[in-house]
Amino acid sequence: MLQPLAERLRPKNLEEYIGQAHLVGPGAVLRRMIELKQVASFILWGPPGVGKTTLAKIISNQLDVPFFTLSAIHSGVKEVRDVLDKCKETGLFRKGRPILFIDEIHRFNKAQQDSLLGAVENGTVTLIGATTENPSFEVIRPLLSRCQVYVLKPLEEDDLLKLLHRALHEDVELKQRMFDVQQTEALFRFSGGDARKLLNILDLLVSAEDGETIVINNHTVTERLQENPAAYDKGGEMHYDIISAFIKSIRGSDPDAALYWLARMVEAGEDPAFIARRLVISAAEDIGLANPNALLMANACFDALQNIGWPEGRIVLAEATVYLASSPKSNSAYLAIDKALDVVRQTGNLPVPLHLRNAPTSLMKKLDYGKDYKYAHNYPGHFVRQEYMPETLKERSFWHPQTMPAEQKLKEYISKLWPERY
């Protein structure tokens, strides 16, 4: 069976590797490490399709050392320990320290990352991690302190042109076909700096054409991608279209549609943390005070994903999705903060009323900072009327409660305290 184009063209050495000149170009840090055969553990941070896995394999080939790989999606602590045992055994009989490559290391939970520490510290393995997320947030500090972080960039237009030329003229299959490259703008735009995506689109164009000449222009690329609903691009337009459909389905209280779009993202390999963050935003923006528990649920979902990882995390995402989609909706807090921001931008830095100012020094007290402030808890019902707004904004109102029962309860209480505003 014929391999996909991206696999057929996977570089085998640094001369074939396209992009990341700041890391592997002449005199660059990773090239020097490879040439000196002194490669320390490190983490590659960058978007999908920029050569993280390929670079790890090239380093292994150049150093002629054993290469082991783990996927954070499918591996637990047991799998980590098993492969570390193999690395230890192999290292006893082979010259050179084995490389352990962990794809999507940001999906490892704390226990999984902890299990790597000893092997990295005592030199059992050289760890190369790959992540699309900021390692400062996703990798535990003890592991991060033992690894240098190198940032990979999306491929630039010149890099994509080199890759396109190589594919058309060097691939064993494509060099037998005729191509008419008229325009590349759409091809590069949909690729989004992702080499694998560009090659997948080329594969799609070739498979869709029966004629002798394959035309590449903006029209044919856009048309073929629209005809192929499986062409999900985590970094491109369809990525944003699907997350948009997901959030709008939750906002529209359609749990079935929300689950469908969630399934599309899960099946396509979308980063679970990205989905969870959007659920937290939706809980605050679209559900808000109509059901304050929604934000607690979304936050619990985010925390649970960090603890249990993948693939079980899909169940947590589904539970939060159904709960949020089935909840009553209110955007009153969202509208309120935008109104307040508008007033701040219009009125500038209005002075804080003296009675609300902090008075940590005797001079401030002499200047009446904090004078006549009334401590609410000293009054019946833990409330006393006093002015909290700047002088020019007295009785200004930003929050307008909406009709959901939970929010009406808040309105009922607050309108008794401030009847002129609510």
Disulfide bonds with the S-S distance in Angstrom:
none
